[in-house]
Amino acid sequence: MKLYSFFRSSAAYRVRIALNLKGLTYETSAIHLTKDGGQQHQAAYRVVNPQMRVPAMALPDGEILLQSLAIIEYLDEVQPEPHFLPSDPLRRARVRAVAQIIACDIHPLNNTGPLNYLRRQLKADDSAVNAWYAHWVTAGFDAVEALIDPAPYAFGAQVGLADICLVPQVFNARRFKVPLERYPKIVAADAALAKLPAFDKARPENQPDAE
Ligand SMILES: N[C@@H](CCC(=O)N[C@@H](CS)C(=O)NCC(=O)O)C(=O)O
């Protein structure tokens, strides 16, 4: 399999964690999101992903999968161990809710495209962009903090979809210097997950395209 990735992309980071947890090997094709005006916009990559974002994942037969959550659920379906979702429907809905707060509510407002739009089209300066970023992370993390119950991971002893989404978002929040003191549960779950080799190997600084 080939993962189209950028070392700092939190959506690609989720898929890297998922692949590592499943013990699947893959090759990285680096798509630099800022160099050359953003390599995601180049014609060759547009063929891979018409949405011009990372991640995308090419299967051995050439099929391309898009969207981190869809890729992760595909991996969970074709390689069930270890499961990313609990078998109980109620618990599964709770795990998905936290994953979706991060992937659907926090991340879309704070990734490269929207932040560049704020800077370039709306002429926001760095302090306005950083305030925007912190506002939406804080709004989402307030909810995540109330919903998780680290023991030691977000929903118990089994690593799952919420953890896969949480760690990249915490990495991103730290990168933008968002204070995390008011989130002791999030920080504790992140610290426990950081000890796992699957999460460590997926860290941005451990990628072949890291800068
Ligand atoms: N919902 C998508 C989000 C993908 C996404 O926005 N990726 C960002 C990097 S984290 C990207 O490629 N941004 C490039 C751009 O906006 O031009 C997913 O989960 O895969």
The ligand as a Tripos MOL2 file, in Angstrom:
@<TRIPOS>MOLECULE
LIG
   20    19     1     0     0
SMALL
NO_CHARGES

@<TRIPOS>ATOM
      1 N1        -11.5060   15.2900    6.2200 N.3       1 LIG1
      2 C1        -10.2470   15.0300    5.5840 C.3       1 LIG1
      3 C2         -9.3310   16.1940    5.8090 C.3       1 LIG1
      4 C3         -8.1130   16.1530    4.9140 C.3       1 LIG1
      5 C4         -7.3580   17.4560    5.0210 C.2       1 LIG1
      6 O1         -7.9360   18.5510    5.1680 O.2       1 LIG1
      7 N2         -6.0330   17.3600    4.9380 N.am      1 LIG1
      8 C5         -5.2330   18.5450    5.0180 C.3       1 LIG1
      9 C6         -3.9640   18.2650    5.8050 C.3       1 LIG1
     10 S1         -4.3120   17.8020    7.4740 S.3       1 LIG1
     11 C7         -4.8220   18.9940    3.6260 C.2       1 LIG1
     12 O2         -4.4980   18.1750    2.7940 O.2       1 LIG1
     13 N3         -4.8330   20.3060    3.4030 N.am      1 LIG1
     14 C8         -4.3980   20.8360    2.1500 C.3       1 LIG1
     15 C9         -5.1940   22.0180    1.7410 C.2       1 LIG1
     16 O3         -6.1480   22.3740    2.4370 O.co2     1 LIG1
     17 O4         -4.8320   22.6100    0.7140 O.co2     1 LIG1
     18 C10        -9.6420   13.7240    6.1420 C.2       1 LIG1
     19 O5         -9.9460   13.3990    7.2880 O.co2     1 LIG1
     20 O6         -8.8970   13.0430    5.4190 O.co2     1 LIG1
@<TRIPOS>BOND
     1     1     2 1
     2     2     3 1
     3     2    18 1
     4     3     4 1
     5     4     5 1
     6     5     6 2
     7     5     7 1
     8     7     8 1
     9     8     9 1
    10     8    11 1
    11     9    10 1
    12    11    12 2
    13    11    13 1
    14    13    14 1
    15    14    15 1
    16    15    16 2
    17    15    17 1
    18    18    19 2
    19    18    20 1
@<TRIPOS>SUBSTRUCTURE
     1 LIG1         1 GROUP 0 **** ****
